[in-house]
Every structure is written in structure tokens, then in C-alpha cells.
Amino acid sequence: MQQNLNDFRRYAPATERNRQPILTVLKRVLNPTGTVLEIASGTGQHSVYFAPRLKPRRWLTSDCQPELLASIKAWQEIEPSPNLYPPFFLNVCESRWSVENGNSPAHYTAQEREKYPIESMVNINMIHIAPWEACLGLMAGAKRILPRGGILYLYGPFKQGGVHTAVSNEAFDGSLRSQNPEWGVRNLETVQDVAADHSLTWLETVPMPANNLSVVFQRD
């Protein structure tokens, strides 16, 4: 696709393939009200697709990479939705996130927080393309922020019982580790154990296309 030099949108081809199957699960598992905090919103393509289809929920986008924050903002300018908040900087490895304790981004005001509190969190394709500390930080943040009954949704490839579920996932894992030894496809049971340590109960695992999984947790 030809892009204007002033168009900061980035494209992830897999997004258009996986967005509808993910949406089907989100409609069923997310809390029906409040704000959904998307951790590591990436290009921003998911957010502009999900937000208008998940009303009356609000959708709050975030990332830690400046070029991706610019992409998310650009996508929202092209495909706006009244229930979609602009992106803000969030690094899951920080001990306290800017969305906590009244330090939220300006567009998620105290009035918005009171009317539309964060009741669900969504994290798509992050923990395998990040150091293990990112998964630990994600779980710690979910424990701090989510209310009792709040939902944490993860999507991506996982090993099960320490074994890859497909040859393609094994090859992908090798490619990731060659780029950065701290990256890699995580073992689902290990992630579940970390979640349990952070007061997050595993609810279900849903097989998805292309050998991915949706994994759903609930705050105790």
C-alpha cells in the first residue's frame, strides 16, 4: 500500500487475519462495562477495529515505543471512534504505571476514571516478543489495577507442557531467540503459575487460528 510520507501508520498483516477471531472471544469474556486497557497496542490496528464493536466499553490504548504510539494515534485519526482513547506511554516493567493513583494520561481524566473504571485488560502478542520481566510486570500491574472479577486476556503462541504445539511455532521461537535471547514463546503453565501468584485465576484457554491461543484470567 502506498503511504503518504506524513502517514505514521504501521501495518501488521497478521492483524487483519486474527482480529475477527479475537473479537469473537473478547465479546464473550470481557466485562460488559467500564474501560478496557490494552497493553502494548502495537500498530493500533486492533484498537480501531475492536473499540466500535465493543461498545459501550471504552478502549484505552498504550505502548512503550514512540514510533508505535505515533502509529496508534495515526490510525485513530483515520478511523476514530467516540469510545476510543488516544494512546499513552506505558512500560509494563515499571513498578507503578502512569494509569494508577490519579497519574493517568490527561485524556483519561478523574471523571472518566470514575465513570469508566478499568475493568478489563487486553495484551496481544507481547510476552513472547519481550523479556520475561515484561510478563512479570504485566501480571503485577493486573493485580494492582483490576478490580475483583476483572478480566485479563492474553493472545499469542504458547508451549503447552513445555512442548511447542506446532512446527511453525517452534521455528518462530527459534527466530525470536536468534534476534534476542530474552525473547521466546512462553510455556503456558509457567504463565498460569505467575498469574496465580498475582491473584489471577485462569478461566479458560481457547484455540485460535495459526496455532495461537486466547488465555483468559480473572482477578480474584
Phi, psi and omega in degrees: 000133179285129181244141170294144181299337180267005178268111185270005181295137172253157185236131172242106185305325181297335183301316182290337178278326187259351190294322181289315175300322177295315180303320180301319179288316182301319180301329183274324191257334182291151172299143189285351183228181175077198183253139172262120176268115177267119179269130181060068183288351173064231182292335184099356182296319180298317187296318182287339177276317185286315190306306182293342183265356181242018175300147011271008177299151171263154182234120184248117186263154180203161171192170180247000182252124184304319182293329178282324174300321177294321179294316179301313180298319181295318177298320181292330177290326180281323183232072183288156174213136185296342180258017183247119180275149173299160182284158173221160181288130176212122175249112186297340182282349178287147185290339175215133184269156183294344181277359182261154169053044174077005179261023183296160175301154188303327183283346175252076190289171177301322178294320178294318181298322180288320183280323183231070181294156177291117180244347180215154175228140181234133180222112186246124173054051176243311196292342176271344179248046181196159175298158180303331179301333179292322177294317178299317179294323178298313181294320179296318179294321178297320178297319183289322193263319186290140174283169174303129184090354178294151185252135169246122181246127176243146176221139175155186176278146178218150165277152176232127186062029180077007185239138176295144183273352179201152178300322180296324178292323178296318178294320178297318178301315178298321179295318179298314183291334176289331177281321181204116183300342180274352178269172174147157177293128186270156176280125186302317182296327177293318178297319178297322179295317178297318178300315180300323178294342181247032173062034178241119182266129176292130179257312182194159173236127185245118175298137182236167177301159176060032174062033174256170179227146164261129181237125188243130177237157176231136179292128180297000000 
